[in-house]
Amino acid sequence: MAVSPGSRLGRYEIVSRIGAGGMGEVYRARDSKLGRDVAIKVLPEAFAQDGDRMVRFEREAKFLAALNHPNIASIYGVEESASADALVMELAEGPTLADRLRSGPIPLHEAFPIARQIADALEYAHERAVVHRDLKPANIKISPEDTVKILDFGLAKAVLPESSATDPADSPTLSQITIGSGVLLGTAAYMAPEQARAKPVDRRADIWAFGCVLYEMLTAKKAFPGEAVAETLAAVLKNEPDWSQLPPATPAHVRILLHRCLQKDPKQRLRDIGDARIWLEEVLSGATETTPGLASKAPVSTPVTPWALFSVTVLALAALTLVHFRQEPTAPAEPVRFQVTPPDKGILTVGFGTPFALSPDGRHLAIVALAQDARLHLSIRDLDSLVARPLPGAQGFLRDIFWSPDSRSLAFFEGSNLERIDISGTAPPQVICPTSTFNGGTWNQDGLILFGSYDGLMKVSAAGGTPSQLIKVNRSRGEHEPQSPFFLPDGRHFLYSRQIASGYQTYIGSLDAGEGQQASKALVASSKVIDAGPAGARLSRILFLRPDQTLMAQGFDPSRAELQSDPAVVAQGVTDFTASANGVLAYSQGHVIPMQLTWFNRLGKVLGTVGEPGIVPLPALSPDDTTVAIPRPNETGGTDLWLYNLARGTRSRFTFNEKDNYCPVWSPEGSRIAFVSTPDGGPAIYQKVVNGMGREERLETSPPDHFAPRDWSRDGRYLIEEVAGDHSSIWQLPLSPGQAGSTRKSIPYLNDGANETNPKLSPNGEWIAYDSQETGRDEIFVQTFPKPGGKWQVSTGGGTRPVWSRDGKELYFIDQDGAMNAVAVKNGSAGGFQSSSPQALFNNHAAGNRTDTFAVAKDGRFLIPTIVQQLGTPLTVVVNWQAALNK
C-alpha cells in the first residue's frame, strides 16, 4: 500500500516522505479542503486488511481524537482510499528529542521546562484514562521555541489485538502488538519492568518511561544501556541507572524524582505524574528545596542559603535511604519472549536450509521468507525496530544464511554460488565462490568460511577464492557429507554434523588438524549444534535439537571439548533454531507443509491438486499421464517412493528397503522406474517394474560421485545424469540390451566447468536442453545428442529447469522472475536447432522461483509443486533464555 509524493489519499495530496513511525511510513501531506499541512501515517497492508482490527482501531482513534492539549499532537481522523488506509495527524515541526540528544546533554535550565511539558501532557492524558505505552525521545518533537509535541499518544492501545491480554500464569513475554509486518515491542530501553514481563500495564509504565527520558535528557545516556536488546532488557530488570552520570548541579528535587520514577516495583513508584509536574515547577520557580512529599507544594521566593542547601541534602539523603530499604530486592533477570512474523505476509520455509539466523551481537534477526512474488527474499529485522527491512538484490533461490562475526555481513547460498552481502543494503550481493552443493556455513574472526558440501567440509576466504577440502568424505565406508558447521568462539575449533546409520552425530574438528583431516571427536547425537556462550567463557552451553524436535541445552567446556552436567529442555516441537552469544534465542515451531502438487493450465489457472500437501521433491509423471511417482519420508528417517494413481485418487508404496530412495525417472514405455537408492550404504541407480513384482535391479555398480538421474531417452538406450562436484556436469549411462549392471559405466557428456544442471532430452532424442552458468547466471541451452555438437542459447533473461512438451514442439523453463516461459521449437532443419523468443505464460508459484522439477502432460497441463501456507507459529524470540534453565 505504498504512496509517493504527488499521489492523493482522498482530499490529501502527498508532499514528501518524513520517515517511518510506530505503525508505518509517515508523509507530509496537504489538506486541500482546509488548506493546512498534516502528517499522514500509512497503515501496513496486513493491518488495514483486517476488518475487525480496523473497526477497533477507528473506534480508538475517534476517542484519541478528543484529546486536546498543546503538548499532544492531535489525531484528525482515519482516511480510507483504494490505494491505502492512513491515520491523519497534526504535523509537528522540528527535530525529535532523540535528534537533539545526539549533540549531548540538555542544559538544566532547558531540560526542566521540556520535562515539565511532557509531564503536563501525560497528566492530561492519564486523567482521561489514556496511557501512551511507548514514550521515548523519538516520540517527542521539540519546536525551535522549545514547545513539546508528544507523538503517537495512545496508539499502542489503539492497535492492540483484543486477544492480547496476558495471563500472568503464562511465561513472560514482551508486550506485543501484532500488525502483520512485525510485532510492536515498545522500546526496550524505556520499558517498565512489568511491561517487559507482560504484566498489566497502567499509567505507572508511562511514569517509568518519563524517568528514563528525563535521565537521558540530563546525561545524554540511556538509563538502562545495552549494546543489544538482550542486554538492555536485562538491565531494565536487574540494574540501577548510573546516578553518578547526573550533572553535579542537578537539584535534589530532581534526583529524588528520578529515583521515585525508576522504582522497579510499580507499587513503590511515583503514583501520579502530576506530582512530577509540581516538583519541576518548584525547581523552575526557584523555590527552597525541601524533600518532596514532606514540603508544601506552594512556591515560595525565599533565597536558597548554604544552610538551606545543607539541610536539603541531609533530608534528601534520608529520603533516598528510606527508598532504598523500602524497595523490594531486585528480581533476577527473567527470560522475555515475543514473536516475530515474516515480513509482508511471507512464508517461512523451514525445511529449505536455514531460513533465519540471529547476529552474533543479538541485535539483528535475518529472515528468508517466500514473498508474494514467489521468490525468496532476505530481510533484516532489527530487534529494536517494528518492521523488517529487505536487503536489495538478495532474492531468488537463497538459503542457509549465516553471519560474519562482526554482525555486519551475511553469507548465503544462492543458485550455485556462495554469496555475501553487507546488511546496510548499500551494495548488491558479491559472489564468494561457486559451489554445486551447500549444506550450511560458518564464518570466523580471521575471515575464513567453512561450508558443507557433497565433497566434504570446504573452506574458503570470505573475500572470495577457490574452496579447498578440509574434511573428506569416504563414500566407500558409507560416510555422508558434513553439514551445519559452526565455529566455536576461539575461531579454530568447529562443530559439524553428519548422517550416520542411527540418525545424526555432531563432531568437533579443528583447523589445526590440516586439510583432509578425518580424526574428529563425537559430541552429541544431533543434526545441528551451536555454542551459545560468549567468547572466552570457561564454561559455555551448547544448544542442540533431538530427533523428537526437542531443543536441548547442555553445559560445555570449550577448552576441553567436553560436555558438562545433564542436558536440559529449552523448548519442544522445534523445527529450527538460532542463538547469539549474549543470551538471545530464536526458534520455529510447528510442522511445515510447504508444497502441494498442483495442476495449472497455460494461463496459470489452477485446475486441481494431487495428493496431500507435503515435501514433494522430484515428482515424476508417467508417460501415459496416469501416475505420479513421489518421494516421501519413511519411518526410519529415509525416503520411499510412492505412486499416486490420478484416475482413482489412490496411492501405493513402491519401495520398501527402509533407506533413501529418490529421483524417480520413468522408462519411455512406462513399465519401469529408475531411481537412486542406498540399500548398501552408498547411492546407486536401481530400476524396478511398476507393477511391484520382483526386486530392485542395480543398473550401475560404480556411479560417479553425487549424481542424480534426470531423464531416460525415448529409445531406452540412455539414462541422463546430473553429477555434482566442484561444478555440476552432465553424464550419460548407456543401457545396452543384455548388459549387466556390473559392466555399465557412466561417461561424461558435458563437463566444461560451467555448472550444467537439469538435463532433459527432446522426445526425438536429437537434442538435450539444460541450465548453464557460462554467462554468469542460469540460462537455458540446447545441444545435439548423443554427442555434443552445435550449441544454442534459448533463454534471454535467465532461465532454469527446462522441460519439453510431449510432441517436442515447445520447450518450457522458469525465468529469473519466476514466470513459466515457452519457446516454439523447430527440430531437424538444415540450419540446426531453431526456437522462437521466450513467451512468459504465468507465475510458476514454486519455492523461490525454483522447484526440483515440474512436469507437462500430453494435453499441455503443468504439474508443479506449489508452496502452500505453513502450519504452526511465527518465530519465537527469547531474551535471556538461559535464566529459565536455573528454575
N, C-alpha and C positions, 0 to 999 in steps of 0.2 A: 504494500500500500504506500509506495514511495510518492512523494511530491517533489516538486522542484520550483525554483524561482520562476515566476511568471505564470504558474498554474493557479487555479482557483479552487477554493473549497467554499461552496455556497457564495456568500457575499464577501468572502475574504480572499484577497489576492496575495499569494506568497511573494515576499520580497527577498528574503535571504535566509540561509540556514544559520541558526545561533549555536546549536550544539546538541548533545544528547542529554536528555533528562531522565528522571527516575522511571518513566514509562514509555519512552520512545524518543524520536527525533523532535527537536524544537526549532520552530521557524518564526521569524518576524513576518507579520502579515499586516495588510492594510484593510481596515473595515470600511468598505465603500459606502455603507449606509450612514455610519456615524462619523466618518472622516477621522478615525484615530488608528494608531498602530497598536497591535496586540501581539501576544505570544501564542502561537499555535503548537500544541503538542500532539503529534500524530500518534495514535494508539497502535500498538503492534497488531498485526493481522489476526493472529490466533486469539487475542483478547477481544478484538472487535467483532469476530465472527461467533463468539459465544453469547447467544441471545440472553440467557439467564444472567450472565455476568454483566452484560451491558445494561440490563434493566436495573440491577442493583447499583451499578456504577452511576447511572444517570440519577437515581434517587439520592445517592450520597452527594453527588456533585451539586444537585439543587440545594441540598442542606448546607454544603460548604459555601455555596454562592451567597448565602445570607450573612456570612462573616463580613463585617465592615470595620476594619481597623487600619489606621495609617501605616502600620508596620507589617501588615499581611498583604501579600499580592493577591488581588481579588480573582475569583473564578467567574467568568461571564456566562459560560454555558458549554454545551456539547454540540458540536457541528457534525452532521451526518451527510455524506455525499456518496456518489457512486465510486469515487476513487479512493476515499479514505474516511475514517472516523477520527475526530480530533477533539481535544479539550481546548477551549478558548479562554485565555487568561490575560490578566493585566501584564503589560510589558514593563518589566522592571529594568531600568537603565543602570549602567555602572558595573564595576567588577564585583565578583563574589568576595566574601570574606576569605575564602581559600586563596584567591588570587592575591589579595592584599598581604596575606601572611607569608607569601613566598619571599617578600623583601625583608622579613624579620618581625620581631615582636612589635606590637602596637603600644605606643607610649600610654602610661596610665591615664593621663588626662583625656586621651582619645578613646581608650578601651572602655572605660566605665560608662560613658554615655551610650556607646553602642550596645554594651551588655544590658543597660537599663532598658533600652528599646526592645531588645529581644525578650527580656523578662516581662515587659509590659504586654507584648503580643501574646506570649504564652499564657499569661494570666487571663487575658480576654478570652482566648480560646478555651482554656480549661474551665472557665466559668460556664461555658456553653457545651461542656462535655465533649470537646474535640481535643484529641491528643495527636501531636504531629507524628511521632514514631520514627522519624528519620531526620532529626535535627542535626546539622553538621555545617561546617563553614561553606561547603559548596552549595548549600541551600539557602544561603543568606547573602543578599545583594546589599551593597553599600554605595549610595549615590555620592557624587562629589561633595555634597553638603553633609555627609555622614548620616544620612537618613537610611534606616534599615528597612528592607523588604524581605520577609521570610517567604520562600517559595515552597510549593508542593504541600501546603498545610492540610493535613488530614487525608491526603490522597492514599496513604498506606491503608487506612481502613476502607477507603472507597473501592480499592481493587481487591481487598481480602476476600478469598472464597468463603462461602458460608460454612464449608466443612473444615475450615482451618483451625477451629478451636482445638487446643491441645489438651489432651488428657494428662494430668500431672503424673499419672502412673506410667505413661509411656516413656521411652528413652528420651533424653534431652535432645531437642532439635533446635536449629536456628528458626526464629520467627520467619515464616516464608509466605510469599505471595506469588503463586504461580501465575505467570502471564504469558504462557505459551513459549516465548523465546527464551525464557530463563526463569530464575527464581529470585524475587526481590529479597535480599538478605538484610536489609538495613545496611549500616556500615559498621564493620567490626569495631573500629576504634572508638565509636560513640554509643555503642550498645550497652545498655544496663545489664548487669549480670543476670537478672531474671529474664530479660529479653533473650539473651544468648541461650538460656536454658529452656526457653519456650514456655515459661510460666506466664500467667495472666499479666498483661501489660496495662498500666494506667498512667496517670499524669506524672507519677514519680519517675518513669522512664525518661520523660522529657526533662525532668529536673536533673537527672544524671547527665544527659546529653548537654544540657546547659552548662553544667560544671566542667565537662570536657572542653566545650567551646571556649569558655572563659579562661581556663588554664592555658589553652593553646594561644589565645589572643595575647596573654601576658608573657608567654615564653617562646612562641613560635615552634613549640614542640608538642607532640601529642602526649596526652596524659598517660596513655597506655600504648607505648610504641611497640612495634614488631615489624620485622622485615617481611613476614608472611602472615596470612590470615591466622594460621595456627598459633603463631607466637603472640599475635595481638589478642586473640580471644583468651589465650592462657593468661596474659597479663591482666585482662579485664576481670577474670575470675579469681585471680590469686594475688596480684601485685598491688602496691600502692604507687601513686604518682611520685615522681622525684620532686619533693617540695622545695629542695634547695635551688631548683631552677627558677623559682619565682623571683622577680626583681626585689632587691633589698628594701625598696621603698613601698612595697605592697602593704596597704593598711591591714591591721589586724582584723577589721571587719571582713575584708575580702578573703583573707586567709581562712578564717573560720567558716565563711560562707562556702568556700571551695570544699573544705573538709566535710561540711554537712551535706553538700550536693553529691559528693562522691562516696557516700557510705554504701558498701556492697549490700548490706541488709536494707531493703526498702523501708522496713519499719523504723530504722534509725536515721533515715534520710530526711532532709528538709521536707516538711509536709506540704508547703504551699509556695509556689514560685512568686506569689505576691510578696512574701517576706523578703525574697531576694531583691525584688524591685525596691522595697522600702530601704533595705540596708545600703543598696547602691545610691539611692537618693540622699541618704545621710552622708555618705562619703563625698558625694558631689557637692553637698551643701556646705561642707567644711565643719560639720557638727563634731563635738567632742566624742571621741571613740569610747564607747562602753561596750561591754560584752553583749552581743545580740541575744535577745530573749530575756535579758535582765534589765535592760535600759528602756526608757520611754522612746517611742518611735517619733516623737515630735522633734523637728530640727531645732537646734539651738545655735547661737552665734558666739558662745564663749570661746576665747582663744585657746588653742591647744598648747599647754605648757609642758616643759620637760617632765615635771612631776606627774602631770596627767598621762603623758605617754608611758611613764614607768608603771603607773597604776594599771593602765590598759594592758600593758604587756603581761603583768602578773596575772590579771584576770583572764587574758587570752590563753596563757599557758595552762591555767587551771581548767578552763573550759575544754582545751584540747586534750588534757589528761583525762578529764571526765569522759569525753567522747571515746578516747582510746580504750578505756577499761570497760565502758558500757558496750562497745562494739563486740558482736559475736566473733569468735575466732574465724579467720579467713578460711573459707572452704577450699579444699584441694581442687585443682583443675579437673573438670569433668569432660568426658567426650561430648562433642557437639555435632549433631547430624543434620544434614539438609540434602535436598535432592536437586539435581541438575538435569534438564531435558535437552536433547539435541536441538540446535537452533533451527528455526524456520520449518517446524514440523518434520525435521529429518528423522530418519530411521537409523538407530544404532545397530550396525551389522555385526553383532557379536558372532563369532564363528568364522569371520573372514579376516584372519590375522588379528592384530592388536588394534582395536578401534579407538582407544583412549589412553592417555598417559599423563600423569602429574609431573610437573617440572621438579628437578631436584630441590629447588628452594621452596616448593609448596605454594607458589603464587599463581601458577597457571595450570589449567587443565586443557590439554589438546584433545579434540574430538574429531573423529572421522565419521561422517553420517551420510546416508543416502538422501540426497535432496530431491526436490520436486522435479528437477530436470533430469532425473535418473542417473546422475553422476555422484560419485563420492567426493565430498568436499571436506577439506581440513580447516577447522576453525579453532580459535583460542578463546577459552573462557577464563578471563582474569577473575580470580575468586573474590576480588573486592569490587567486581563490576556486575551489572544486572544482565548484560547480554553478551553473547559470543560475537567475536569478530572474525570474518573469514580471512584466510591468507590468499591474496590474489595469485592465481596461477597454480595453486595446489588443489587440483581436482582431476578426476579421471578414475583409474582403477588403482587407487593407492591404499596401502595397508601397512601394518606392522610399524607404527610410529614409535620413535624413541628420541630422547632429549640429549643435547650436549650437556656436559657437566656444569657449565655456567648458566644454564637455563635460558640462553639467548637464541638457540637454534634447534631445529627439529630435523631428524632424518626419517626417511620413509622409503618404501619400495613402491615404485610406480611403473606399470607396464613391465619392462625388462631392465629397469635401471634402479640403482640405489641413488637417491637424491637427498639434498638438504635445502633448507630454507630458513632465513632469519625471521623470527617471529614478529619483527617490526613490520613486515609486509612491504618493505620498500624495494625489494628486488625479487625477481621470479626464482623458482627453484633452480638449483645447479646440480648437474649430474656428478656424482662421486665416482661411480663405476658401473659398467653394465654387469648384470648377473641374471642368468636364466631362471634361477630359483632363489627363494629367500624365505628364511624361517626365523625371523626376529633378529634384532640387533642391539648393541650396546656401545657406549662411547666413553672413553676415559679422559683424564685430565691432560694427557700427552697428545691428544688429537688422534688417537687410534680407535678404529671401529672394528668390532668383531660382529660377524653375522653368520647365521646358519644357512647352509645350502646343501643340495644333494651331494656335492663333492666333499663336504666336511665343514668344519668350522673355519671360516675365512677371516683374514684380517686385511685392512686397507686403511690408508690415511684419510682422515676426514676432509683433507684438502683435495682429494682425488688421486687416482692412480690405478694400478693393476692389483687386484687382490692376490694374496698368496695363501696357501693352505697351512693352517695351524694344527688342526686335528684331522686326521684322515678317517675315512670310513672303510672298514674292511668288510665288503659285501660277502666274501667267502665265509666269514664267520657269522653271517646273519645280522651284521650291525646296521642300524638305521642312522639316518642323518641327524646331526645335533640341531637343537632348536632352542629358542628363548635364552640366548646368552645374557648374562648380567654381570657387569664389573663390580667387584667388591670395592669398598672405599679406598683401598690402597692403590687401585688402578693397575695392579699387576696380576692379582688373582681374579678368577671369574667363576660363575656358575653357568651350567648349561644342562639341558635335559635331552634325553634320548629314549626312544621307544625300545622296550625290551619285551621278552616273552610274556611277562606277568603284568605289563602295563607300561609305566614310565618310571625312569630313575633320573634324579638330578645329581650331577657330579661337580667337583671342584677341580679346576685346572689352573695353570699358571703360565704367564707369558715366558717365564724364565726356563720353562722346560724345552723350549725350542720348537721349530716347525716339525710337523708330523708327529707330535707327541701323542702317546697312547696312554700313558700312566695317569689316570685321573681317579680321585678319591670319591667314592659314592657317599652322598649326604642324606638324601631323603627320597622316598618314592613319590614323585610328583612331576607333572609336565611343565610346571613353571614355578620358580622360586626367586624371590628378590630379598636383598638385605635392606631392612627398613630402619637402620640405625645411622647415627651421624658418623662422619669420618673421624677416625682416631679413638672411637669408643672402645674400651677394653672388652666390654660385653655388649652385644647388639641383639637384635631379634631378626629372624627371617620370617617371611610370610610365604606360605605355600598352599596349593589347592589340592585337596584329596580327590580321588576319583568320584566320590559321592557328592562333589560340589560343596564341601565344607572348607571354608577358608581358615587356616590354622596359623598360629604364631608360636615360635619356639625360640628360647634363648640360644645365642650363637656366639662363639669366641672366634673372631676373625683371625687372630694371630695364630691359633692352633687349628683352625678349620674344623672345629668340633661343636656339636650340639650340646646345649646345657639345659637342664631341667626338663620338665614334661611339656608337651605341646598343649596349647590352649585354643579353644574355639573362638574365632573372631566373628564369623557370620556364616550362615548356611544358605544353600541354594544359590551359590555364587558361580557365575559363568566366566568372569574375568575380573582382574583387579590390577591396581597400580598404587604406589605409595611413594611419598617423598621422605627425605632423611630427617625431617623435622616434625613428624607426627601427623601428617595428613594422609588419609587413605581414601581411595575411591574404588567402588566395585559395582558390577552389574549383577542383577539377579533375574531369575525367571528364564524360562526356556525360550529360545529364539526360533521362530518358524519363518525363515527368510524367503522361501521360494515356493511358488505354485506353478506347475506346468500348465500353460495357458495357450489356447488356440487363438490366433489372430488372422483376420483376412488382410488383403493387400492394402486396405485403407487404415489398418490399425484397430479395427473394431474387434472387441472380444467376442469369440464365438463359443467358448466353453473351456472347461478345465479337465485335467487328467489327474486322478488320484487325489490324495490329501496333501496339504502343504507339508513341506519338509525340506531337508537339504537334498537337492536332486542334481548333483553334478553329472555331466556327460550322459544325458538321456539319449537313447538311440531308437529311431523309428524304423520299423521293419519295412522291407521293400514293398510289401502289399498294403502298408498303412494300417494294419490291424492290431499291431502290438508295439508297446514301448518297453525297452529294457532300461531299468533304472537302478543304480547302486543305492543301497540303503544300509544304515548302521545295523550291525547284528549284536547279539547279546554278549559277545566276547570282546567287544571293542573294535572289531574289524568292520568290513562291509561285505554284504552279499548282493548279488544281482537278483532283481525281481522282474517279472514280466507282467505288464498291465494289458489286459485284453480290452481294447477300446470299444468293441461292439457290446460286450456283456458287462463292462464296468467292473471286472474282477481282476484279481492279481494272484500270482503264484510265485513261490520261491524257486529260483533257478540254480543257485549254487549252495552247497551245504558243507564246505570244508572248514568253516569257522575261522578263516583267515581273511586277508584283504582280497577282494575281487572287484575290479573296476575297469573303466574304459571299454565298455562293450562296443563291438563293431559287428554288424550283420554281414553274413555271406551274401553274395549277389542274388542267389535264389531264395534266401530267407530260411534255409533249413538249419543253419548253424550260427553260433555267435562266438567270435573270438574275443578274448578279454585278458587282462593282466590278473594273475593270481600269485599268491605267496604261500602255497601249501608246504613247501620245503624250506622256507626262510626267505631266500632271495626271490625277487619278482621274475616272472617269465610269462610268455604268451601261451595261453591254452585255448582250445576250442571245445565246444560241446554242442550236441544236437539239441534243437529247440524242444523236441517232444519229451525231453528229460530222460530218455533211455540211454544207458551207458554212462561211462565216466568221462572226466575231462581228459583230453589228449593234449600233450605238450607239443607245441609247434616248433619250438626253438630251444636248444639246450644252453647256449651261451649268448644271451641277448646283450646288446650294448648297455652301458650304464644309463640309468634314469631315462627310460624310454616309455612310450605310450603308443599303442596302435590308434590310428586316426581314420583309416579308410581301407576298403577292400575292393580291388579292381573288379569291374563287371565281368571280366572273363575268368575270374577266380585265380589268376596267376600270381598276384602280388598283394601283400599286406603293406600298407604305407605307415611308417612310424615317425614319431617326433622324438628326437633324442636331445636331452639337455646335458650340458657340461659347463665349460667356461662360456659357451654360447650354445644356442639351440640350432639343430640341423635336422635335415630330412633324410630318412633312410628307407630302404625297401627290403622286404623279406620275400624272396622268390619261393613259390609254393608249387614245385614240380610234382606232377602226379606220381604216386608211389614212393615219393621221397620221404624218409623218416625224419622225425624231429631232430635226431642226433646229427643229421647231415645238413640241416637247413641253417643258413647263416645270413644275418642281415648285412647289407652293404650300403655305403653312403650313396645317396642320390644327389644331395646338395649340401655342401659343408664349406661355405666360404667365409665364415666368421661374422656374418651379418645378422644373426639371430632370426632364422627362418622357423616359423611355427605354423600350426593348424593347417597341414596339407590336406587337400581334397581333390580327388580325381574327377575329371569330367565323365559323364555317362559313356562316351565313346572310347574312353581310355587314352585319348591322344594328348590331353592337357592336364596339368596339375596346377591348381591355384593354392596360394599360401600367403602368409604375412611375412614381411621382411622389414628390418630396420636399417637397411642400407642407406636410406636417405636421411636418417637421424630420427625418424618416427615410423610407427607402423604404417605400412602401405600394402596394398594387395597387388601381387604379381602373378603372372601366368607363364609357365614354361612348357616345353614339349615333354612327353613321357613315352617310353620308359627311360630315355636318355635326355639330359638337359640339352636344349638347342637354343632356339630363339627365346627371348625374354621380353614380356610386355607388362608395363605398369597399368593396372586397371583403375585404381582409386586415384583421386587427385588432391584430396584434402584430408588424408589419413584414413585408415581402414583396418579392420581386423575380422577374423572368423568368417572366411569365405565358405559358402555352400552353393552347390549347383542346383538348378531346377532339374526335375527328373528327365526332361527332354533335352537338357543341355543347351537350351536357347537363352537362358539367363543365368547370371551369377550374382548372388546376393552377398552382402557384407555389412558390417556395422561401422559407421564413420565415427570420427573423434567426438562428435556432438551427440552420439547415442542414437542416431537415426538409422533405421534399416534402409539400405540402398540396393538398387537393382541396376544392372547393366545388361543390355542386349548383346548377345554373343553370336558371331558368325564363325563357324568352325570349318577347317579343312579347305579353305580357299587358297588360291595360289599365292596370295600375299601373306599367308600365315594367319595367326590368330588376330581377329578383329573384334572390337567391342565399342559400344556407344559410351557417351558420357554418363556418369552415375546419376541416377534419379532417386532422390530421397522419398521413401514411402511413408514411414511412421516412426515415432519414438519406440525403441525396442523394449523399454521398461525393464531392462535387465540390470543386474547389480553393477553399478558404476560404469554403465555402457558396455560392460563386458560380461560374458557368460561362458561357461565351459563349452557349450555348443548350442546350436539351435537346429531344428530340422524343418524341412519343407516337404509337405505331402504332394502327391501327384496332382491334386486339384489346386495347388498353389497356396494352401493354408500354411501358416507358420506356427510351429510348436516351440514355445520359448519358456525357459524357467524364469518366472517373473517374481520380483521382490514383492512380498506382502508384508502386512504390519507385524510388528514384533509383539509378542506377549510378554508380560512381566512389568517391572517398574523401571523408572528412569535410573540414571546413575545415582548412587548414594555416596555422598562425601562425608567423611568423619574426621573432624579435627580433634587432635589429642586422643587418637584411638587406643593407644597403649594404656591409658588410665583405666579403661574398662577391664583390663586383664588383672588388675590388682584388687578387684572387688570380689 
